[in-house]
Amino acid sequence: MIKRTLYFGNPAYLSTHLDQLVVRLPQVEKNDTLPDSFKKEAQAKIPIEDIGVVILDHQQIIISQALMAKLLANNTAFITCDNAHHPTGLMLNLSGHTLQATRFKSQLEASQPLLKQLWQQTIKAKIKNQALLLSRYSIESGNMLKWSKDVLSGDPENLEARAAAYYWKNIFSEIPGFRREREGIPPNNLLNYAYAILRAIIARSLVGSGLLPTLGIHHHNKYNHYCLADDIMEPYRPFADAQVIELIKNGEDYTVLTPSVKKQLLMLPAVDVLLNGEHSPLQVAAQRTTASLAKCFEGTGKKILYPELLS
């Protein structure tokens, strides 16, 4: 089952009743011209068990502690945004799996050769998906496919960076002066937003698989609480890139994060991907990816299952 991604971009009161998320709107409740019956009917109720990601994107959203506790117990990922509508925080459940302590131990004790092999698999999958996306838009990608096959354990030749330089030079070539930078010109703003959603999906799946999102296989920034999520999301990034490209090609204003743009980017969890020869929604694929990673740490598996971009 695909868990729902909920976006709140207006003032709202969020609470819980009978294992449901209850949404009340202050503009409605404070309007004395409306009858009480209408105000009651204006409340939205959503089963908590159906929710996977919640995005809070307004400074006047009030959420109850009881609701937060229930959502986190359901392994829901919270994304909070600042007053410029940029994602700034991610909150996850502390205990998302019954064998969490055992899996933490196997993750912590992973050998350097294993970590290098896992990073090799990750970069191979990332470059291949980037190549497939370039090919989708008739951009030469033979070199990228070759690089994906040439990645060695630990990627000592840094083919990831070589591929990234070629990829970003060509994927948005119609936008003058574009460079992939967090604070760069649009559509960097859309990419940042899509990656924040993707990061939440991956982090939530890691917790659900009993893994520690902080301890990466390659990223080791002491100020980054989600190094492993940033590692595992690498092969998934081209799926987010594809969404942004389609928005631009469909004539959307990509210079600002409009409600229409956000609505379309929030469809990322449901994007169709190919995993191990089977079609699957991205959110479900992420769960299979992190479950396979847990097996690698435990020694019962040797390969991370990563999705492939559909051509």
Beta strands, then each sheet from edge to edge (+ up, - down):
strand 1: 4-8
strand 2: 12-17
strand 3: 20-24
strand 4: 44-47
strand 5: 51-56
strand 6: 61-63
strand 7: 77-81
strand 8: 87-91
strand 9: 272-275
strand 10: 278-281
sheet 1: 1+ 5+ 7+ 8-
sheet 2: 4+ 3- 2+ 6+
sheet 3: 9+ 10-
end
